[in-house]
Amino acid sequence: MYGKDAKYLISVSKAMPLAGKDIGFLNFEIQCHNKKLNNIPVLYSTKDQKSWNSNYLNKNEIKKLLTIYAHKPKNFLGFKNNKFHIMGILNITPDSFSQDSINVPNISKAVKKAIKMYEDGASIIDVGGESTRPGSIKISIEEEQKRVIPIIKELSKYNIPISCDTRNSSTMQVAIDAGASIINDISALSDNKAAAIISKSKVGLIIMHMQGDPNNMQTRPIYKNVSFEIMKYLEEKRNYAIKEGIKEKNILIDPGIGFGKNDKHNLKIFKDLPLLHSLKSHILIGASRKSIIGRITNAKPPDRLPGSISLAIASIERGVKFFRVHDVKETKQALSIWNKI
């Protein structure tokens, strides 16, 4: 439950808080990483603590675990906790804003689109020059920078928060120098120079989970429990980032919908999103126009807006505050109505 209902039921100990006191829950599920341990009850009541003891966890251990989920994350880079934030996607790839040469982006068109997304309600513009869709091939760092840096430099003149979607430390540095205030790293600091650059520059970091690389990640993704494994991966990467000097309040975590996951994995991630609140960072969801929507509904990318909004609503219901989308105006309207309710 949400809002005043949640706060009241939490205050009288009939519900427990999720990532603050604006969301409360009455029941919780215990899952096992080991599939052989299948005799655990599906749901436990937050009120009936006598029923919490199981063969694997006692009541006190469960209570200690549940208190972790009550933690309210700090404001990410000053973006207020009491509302949602939309990250508008600006892909600077040959099929997006090309002109005479497919390798030279049309700066004016790209900036115009970014400004329109900002006016439509985006809090952040995410600029990326490398396609990371399934089967894509990694481009050179020089090519990536040729695509994104002129756009970031021009866009920074408008005082719009800019994120650079890159996994290369050298691109991170020049993007920050050009005006980017967030690094969106799908490889989760796999470049060994990345953490030091982000820490020194005091910019924001988005850590994403991915199994494999874009060119092979969808070949045959395998997990025992996808939600648990993603949580542990992001926990390790988040701890590493903090150890390297990146402030906790400057970190977003992203489960990486569609990055090394099949449809069954993706759907379970959405069902289990509250699990990620145990990491005490805000969550970013990037499910806009993803292929899972196409496979479920037989819709091509331009026709996947309804499915994208459905996944955004499923996410905000589970305490997500940050959304990476193509359709800013429509997503903001849908989330604003949900929030009002």
N, C-alpha and C positions, 0 to 999 in steps of 0.2 A: 504494500500500500504506500501512498505518497502524501507529501505535504502535511497538512494539519492532522490528518488521520494517523499518519506514521508517527509524528511527533508525540501525539497523545498516547498511542498504544505502547510506544517505547518508554514513555515516562511512567506508565503503570506496569511495566515489566511483562506486557503481554506480547510484545514483539521485540525483535533485535534490530539495531541499525545497520545499514549497508552504506559504507563510504560517507558517513555523516548521518544526520537525523532526518533528512528529507525523504529517505526511502527506508521502510521497515519490512521485515519478513517474519512470517509466522511459522514456516517450516523450512527444513534444510535436508539435503541429501548427502549421504556418505558414499563415495565411490572408491573402488579399489583399483590401483594400478595393475595389480595381478588379477586377471580375469578368473582365476580358479577360486578366488574368495568371493563366491557369489551369494552367500547366505546372509548378507547384510540387509536390514530393512530398507525399503526405498525412501521413506520419508520419516523424519523425526519432528516433533512439535517443539517449538522454542519454549513453550509453557511447561511441558511435562518433562522435566529434567530427570525424573526417575527412570524414564525409558531410554536414556542416553547410553547407558553402559552396554557395550557390545563385547564380542570376543577379541576385538583388536584395539579398542580405545575405551578408556574409562571416562566417567562423567567430567572429571576435572580437566582431563586432556582435551576433551571436546570443547568445554567452556573456554579454555585458553585459546584454542584455535579460532573460535567464533569471535572473540574480542578483536582479533586482528582485522576482521572485515568491517568493524565499526569506524576505523581510522578515516578521517576526512583529509584527502590530499590537499597540499598547499596549492595556491593559485599558480598555474603554469605560466611563467614569464609575465605575471601580472594580469592575465586573462581571468576575469571573475569566475568564481566557482558556482555562483548562483544562476548561471545561464549556460546554454550550450554554445559551442563555437564551430563554425564551418570553415573548412580549409578548401578553397577553390582550386581545382586541378588545372594547371597550365602546362600542357605537354608541348615542348619545343622539339618536335620530331619532323622528319621530312613530309609526313602526310598531314601536318597540322597548320603551319604558317609559312610554307615554302614559297620562294619566288623563283627567279631564273635558275639559280643553282639550288639543288635540293639540300645543299649543306649550309646555305645562308638563310637564316630565319628572317622573316619580315617583322622587324622590331615594332613598327607602329601598329600592326594588326594585333600582335601578341599583347602589347601594353594596353591597347584599347579593350581587348577582351578581359584582361586582368582588372582594369578599372571598373568595367561593367560588373564583374563578379563581386568586387568590393562594394560597389553601390547597391548591389542586390542583397548584401548581407554577409558576405564572407569576412571572417575575422583575419584570415591568413590566406595568402596566395602561394601555392606550392609549385615551384618552377622545376621542371625536369627535362633533361635533354636525351635521356637514354630509355628506350623502350625496355620494360622488364616483364612484358606479358609472356606467357608460356611459349617456349621455343625461340625466344628472341636471342640474338647474338650480341655479345658485349662489344661496344664501340670503343674507339681509342679515347684516351683522356683529352687529347687535343681537340678531337671532334666534339666531345661533350661540352667542353668549355667554350668552343666557338659558337655553340648553339645557345647556351644559357647565360653566360656572363654579360653580353650586351643587353639582354632583356632585364637582368637583375639591376644593372647599373641605371638603366632608364627608369625602371619601375620604382627604384629607391627614392627618386626625386619627389614622389607623390606621398611619401610618409605612410606607406602601406606595409604592414608586417609581411616579410617574405621568407619563405622556406625554400631551401634548395634540396631537391631530391637527388642524392648522389651517394655512391659508396666509395668514392675515391678521395683520399685525404688532400691531394693537391687541388682538386676542384672545390673541396670544402673551404680551403684557405682563400682562394681567389673569390669565391662566392661571398664569403664573409667580408672580405675587403671591399667587395662591390656593393654590399648593403644587406646581405641576407642575415636574419637574426635567428634562424632555426635551420638545423641540418636534419633532413629526413633520410635516415640510413637504413635501407632494406637489408643490408648485410650485418647490421648490429655491431658496428665497430670492428669488423674483420680486418680492415686496414690498420696496421699496428701504429700508425701515426695519427689516426683519427681522433682518439680520445684526448691526446695532448692538445691538439688544435682547438677542439671544442671547449676544453677546460680553460685554456689560456684566453680564449676570445669571449668566454662567459655567455655563449649563445645557447639556445635551446637545442635539445636532441630528441629525436623520435627513434626509438629502438624497435625494430620489427623482427618477427620470427619468420624464417624461411627454411624449408628443408631442401637442400641442394642449391642449384643456381637456376636462373630463369630458363636457360636452354635445356635443362633436364629435370626440373623440379616436378613436373607433372607425369613423368614416365611411370613411376609406380610408388607413390608415397605410402609409407607404412608407419603406423603408430600402435602401441598397446592401448594407450588412453591419450588421445590427441590433446585434450584440454589440460591434463596434468603435465604432459611433456612440454607444451608451450609455456605453461606457467613456470616450470622449473628453468627452462631456457631463458626466459625473460628475466627471471629473478637473478640468475647468474650474470647476465649481461648488465643488468641494472646495478648490481653490486660492484661489478668491475668498473663501470662508468663512475660511480661515486668514489671508489678507491682511487681512481685516476684524477679526481678533483672536480668532477662535474657535479654541480649542486643538485640535490634531490628535487628541488622545486623546478628545475630546468629540464626534467625528463618526462616524456610521454612514452607509453608502451603501446604496441600495435601487434595483435595476434597474427596478422598477415593472412587475411582471407584470400584463398586461392593461390597462395604461394607454397606449393608443395603439399597441397591438401585436395582430396577428392570431395564430392558433394556431401557424403556422409560425414567426413571430418568437419567441413565448414558448418554444417547444420548443428553438429554437436558443440562446436565452439560458441555459436550464438546461444544455444541453450545454457551453456555453462559460463557465460561471460562474468557473472558475479565472482567466480573463482579468482579472477585477475585482480579484484580489489584487495586481495591479501597482500599485493605487492606495494600498496600505499602510493601508487602513482596514478595520474589520470590516464584513461584509456582512449586511444584513437581507433576508430573503425573506418577502413577503406573498402567498402563493398559496392561502390557505385558502378553500375553497368557490368559487373563481374559475370563471367561465363556461367556460374552456377544459376543465375537468373535465366539465362538463355536455355540451359539444359532442362530446367524445371518447367519453363513456360513456352519454350520454342520461340523466343523473341530475340531478334538481332539487337546489337548494341544500342542503336538509336531509339529502340522501342522498350528499353529496360528501365525507364523512369519509375513506373509503379512498383516494380520489384525492388528497386534501389531504395525507395521511400519506405517500403515495408521493412526492409532490413535496418534502416535507420531508426524506425519506431521500435523495433525489437531491441535495439541497442540502448536507446535512451531509457526504455523501461527497466533496463538492468544497470542503470547508473552511469552510462557512457556520456561524456560531455563534449567530445571532439569528433568531428565527422569530415572525412576527406571525400569530396563529391565533385561530379561534373556539373550537376544542375543545382546551382546555389539557391536561386530564387524559390524554386519549387520545394526544395528540401527545407529551407527556412520556414516557409509557410506551414508545411506539414508538422514540423517539430514545434512551432509556435502554438499551433492549435492543441497539440498533445499536452504541451506545458501548461496551457491555460486550463485544460480539463483537470 
